[in-house]
Amino acid sequence: MRTSFRSRGPIRGEFSAPASKPQTQRALIMGSMADGLTTIHRPLMAHETLTMIEACRSLGAEVSMLDDQLTIRGIGPEFSRKAAGPRAGTRYIWASGSALVARLFMSIGSAYPEDVVVDGKCNLRARPFSPLIAELRQKSVEFRFFDVLDKLPYVAVSTSLPGGHYRLRTDVSSQFATSLLVSAPLAATPVTVELVGPSYSISYLRQTAELMGHFGVPVEAEDDMRQISVSNEKSYQAREIELTGDYTSASYILGAALVTRGLIRLDNLDPGSLQGECSIIDILMELGADVKWVQGANALLIDCTSRRSSVDAIFDVSDCPNILPTVAAIAATLDGRVRITGGRLTQYHKSPRIDAIAAQLARGGVSVQTLKSKDGFVDGLEIRGKERYEGGVLFPAHEDHRIVMATVLFTLACNRACAFDGVVDTADSFPGFAECLGLEVSST
């Protein structure tokens, strides 16, 4: 199967950013561990949201969708009563392609009063889990692995989650720390997470801590988030929450405006958001876009009709890794040079994203090379772009929704339509992506 995309010209008009995927997923699991009925207004209903919903239901939470809201009846009281007794059975969690689900349930499953089996798709089975497993194993938390040591599928068989001091790095993923923080109210004693080594994706930990506080669990953290503490004396409480837009998803809409010299208004963005990917605004301004906030509204106006003729810029994406492919694709459509650094952990995402987007751009005729950090890890890209390309290229999909969407942005600068080989699906994070941008889509 081949799917092609073609732009209808400059992107213009009014758009709305899809809701935040990280906020939706975290609110779902916190509501499921709460006492009472939680309501999430305007959630993101993407594939990975549905995966989290089914995982929460597997634990016993009641989750339903009505109009534009999710309601969750949590299992908090039942969880607390059962935790003191022996394990009573087995629960099965299908994480599909969601590393967050698989990693969260390593810690939550260790505290749950039944064995918790977690499995996922082949690409998720290949992704790393050992940093969190090693920390839990040092505290005598037991896992059994069905195939490969420290890889999915696994079963969490311990009877409790120990508290105490945990030391974790974030250069593979911040989700290991997120897992311990979210599950900390279930621990036997208070939990302290110390981050060691270089800092990556710290904004996701800030979002997690903020949302935990909203659900009644206070989090104490240093300003740089290098040490984070959570007491086990507070449990999650049911709440109402209204979600705002996702800056990573917004980056594709904003990027399409820049590539096509468009003029748009983008609603549903919180200017005070803790999302690291809000850096896309500053990046686009440095690349020549005219960006203004609409006074009194959570909306942006972006005018790219007179963007810069040439650029020379360097961007550090260590706290906003999900927009690395987007920025790379945009850079490829601008005359000049753009260096992107700080993206090493994206090599552990659904695809090795630095290598994947570099290969896509090179296939399209872009001058691109990967960059390595001082310790030898692939960390970024240097791109020397131009405004137009011939196109007519067949791209692989890399089984990665973000690589697909970023590559589509690049194809908007091509004279001939490009296509993807294989199944193309952006619904992991951005259902209706092509329709949102008004792209012509054809499949053969």
Secondary structure, 3 states (H helix, E strand, C coil): CEEEEECCCCCEEEEECCECHHHHHHHHHHHHCCECEEEEECCCCCHHHHHHHHHHHHHCCEEEEECCEEEEECCHHHHHHHHCCCCCCEEEEECCCCHHHHHHHHHHHHHCCCEEEEECCHHHHCCCCHHHHHHHHHCCCCEEECCCCCCCCEEECCCCCCCEEEEEECCCCCHHHHHHHHHHHHCCCCEEEEEECCCCCHHHHHHHHHHHHHCCCCEEECCCCCEEEECCCCCCECCEEECCECHHHHHHHHHHHHHCCCEEEEECCCCCCCCHHHHHHHHHHHCCCEEEECCCCCEEEEECCCCCCCEEEEEECCCCHHHHHHHHHHHCCCCEEEEEECCHHHHHCCCCHHHHHHHHHHHCCCEEEEEECCCCCEEEEEEEECCCEEECCEEECCCCHHHHHHHHHHHCCEEECEEEECCCCCCCCCCCHHHHCCCEEEEC
